[in-house]
Amino acid sequence: MVDITPAVPSGRQVIEAYGPRGFRVSGVAYAGAVIVFPEATLSWQAAAMADVTMDSLAPVLQRAGSEDAIEILLLGCGRRMMPVPPPLRVGLRQMGIGIDAMDTGAACRTYDVLLTEGRRVAAALLPPV
């Protein structure tokens, strides 16, 4: 039998499960939306795409210019991908952060793959309701 589980460095946050009520990240259950960084997971107050703003993404923005700066922010929009408002996309780009919006399931899977590649990635995830 071949093990196809990606090799994840110890101490990294791996998204293990998601559902309408929240997420399980590295064995810890979180109710509602989360922002997942390689080394930490935070509860996120956003409940819908309308709540995704530069202010609500402050934990990501606070890392700009540091060794923990995020290059790629995956935005899990819920059950379906939704467009990122242009002002948000431009504001993030000006801070050196690319944003890629997709449905939450795809964002979870993509985050885990990019994490195993050692990329500076974070995922802002809305539950798929």
C-alpha positions as CSV (number, residue, x, y, z in Angstrom):
1,M,0.0,0.0,0.0
2,V,1.2,3.5,-0.9
3,D,0.7,6.3,1.6
4,I,-0.4,9.4,-0.3
5,T,-0.9,11.5,2.8
6,P,1.1,14.7,2.3
7,A,4.1,15.0,4.6
8,V,3.4,18.0,6.9
9,P,6.2,19.5,9.1
10,S,5.4,19.1,12.8
11,G,3.7,22.1,14.4
12,R,1.9,23.1,11.2
13,Q,-1.9,23.6,11.1
14,V,-3.6,21.1,8.9
15,I,-7.2,21.4,7.9
16,E,-8.7,18.0,8.6
17,A,-12.4,18.5,8.2
18,Y,-15.0,21.2,7.5
19,G,-18.8,21.4,7.6
20,P,-21.7,23.8,8.1
21,R,-20.8,24.3,11.8
22,G,-17.1,24.9,11.4
23,F,-13.7,23.3,11.0
24,R,-11.3,20.8,12.6
25,V,-7.7,22.0,12.3
26,S,-4.9,19.8,13.7
27,G,-7.3,18.0,16.0
28,V,-9.0,21.1,17.4
29,A,-12.7,21.9,16.5
30,Y,-13.6,25.5,15.7
31,A,-17.2,26.7,15.5
32,G,-17.9,29.2,12.7
33,A,-15.4,30.9,10.4
34,V,-11.6,30.7,10.9
35,I,-8.3,32.1,9.6
36,V,-5.7,29.4,9.4
37,F,-2.0,30.2,9.3
38,P,0.8,27.6,9.1
39,E,1.5,27.9,12.8
40,A,-1.9,29.0,14.3
41,T,-5.6,29.0,13.8
42,L,-7.9,31.9,14.8
43,S,-11.6,32.2,15.1
44,W,-12.8,34.8,12.6
45,Q,-15.8,37.0,13.1
46,A,-16.9,37.0,9.5
47,A,-20.2,35.2,8.8
48,A,-20.7,36.0,5.1
49,M,-18.8,37.4,2.1
50,A,-20.1,40.9,3.0
51,D,-18.0,40.7,6.2
52,V,-14.7,40.0,4.3
53,T,-13.0,43.4,4.5
54,M,-9.5,44.8,5.0
55,D,-10.6,45.3,8.7
56,S,-11.8,41.7,9.1
57,L,-8.5,40.4,7.6
58,A,-6.4,42.4,10.1
59,P,-4.7,39.3,11.4
60,V,-3.4,38.6,7.9
61,L,-2.4,42.2,7.3
62,Q,-0.5,42.5,10.6
63,R,2.1,40.1,9.3
64,A,3.0,42.2,6.2
65,G,6.7,43.0,6.2
66,S,7.6,40.4,8.7
67,E,9.2,37.0,8.3
68,D,5.7,35.5,8.8
69,A,4.2,37.6,6.0
70,I,1.6,35.8,3.9
71,E,2.0,35.6,0.1
72,I,-1.2,33.8,-0.7
73,L,-4.5,34.2,1.0
74,L,-7.1,31.6,0.1
75,L,-10.6,32.8,0.6
76,G,-13.2,30.0,1.3
77,C,-16.4,31.7,0.3
78,G,-18.8,29.0,1.6
79,R,-20.7,26.5,-0.7
80,R,-19.8,28.5,-3.9
81,M,-17.0,30.7,-5.1
82,M,-17.8,34.3,-5.1
83,P,-15.9,37.2,-6.6
84,V,-13.5,39.2,-4.4
85,P,-14.5,42.9,-4.5
86,P,-12.0,44.8,-6.5
87,P,-11.1,47.3,-3.7
88,L,-10.2,44.3,-1.4
89,R,-8.2,42.6,-4.1
90,V,-6.3,45.8,-4.9
91,G,-5.7,46.6,-1.2
92,L,-4.3,43.2,-0.5
93,R,-2.1,43.3,-3.6
94,Q,-0.6,46.6,-2.4
95,M,0.4,44.8,0.7
96,G,2.1,42.0,-1.3
97,I,-0.7,39.5,-0.7
98,G,-2.4,37.6,-3.5
99,I,-6.0,36.5,-2.9
100,D,-7.7,33.5,-4.5
101,A,-11.4,32.9,-3.8
102,M,-13.0,29.5,-4.2
103,D,-15.6,27.4,-2.5
104,T,-14.6,26.4,1.1
105,G,-13.9,22.8,0.3
106,A,-11.4,23.7,-2.5
107,A,-9.8,26.3,-0.2
108,C,-9.2,23.7,2.5
109,R,-7.6,21.2,0.1
110,T,-5.5,23.9,-1.6
111,Y,-4.3,25.3,1.7
112,D,-3.1,21.8,2.8
113,V,-1.3,21.2,-0.5
114,L,0.4,24.7,-0.4
115,L,1.4,24.1,3.2
116,T,3.2,20.9,2.4
117,E,5.1,22.8,-0.3
118,G,6.3,25.2,2.3
119,R,4.4,28.2,0.8
120,R,3.6,31.3,2.9
121,V,-0.2,30.7,2.8
122,A,-3.2,31.4,5.0
123,A,-6.8,30.5,4.5
124,A,-9.8,32.7,5.6
125,L,-12.7,30.2,5.7
126,L,-16.4,30.7,5.9
127,P,-18.3,27.5,6.7
128,P,-20.1,26.0,3.7
129,V,-23.7,26.7,4.6
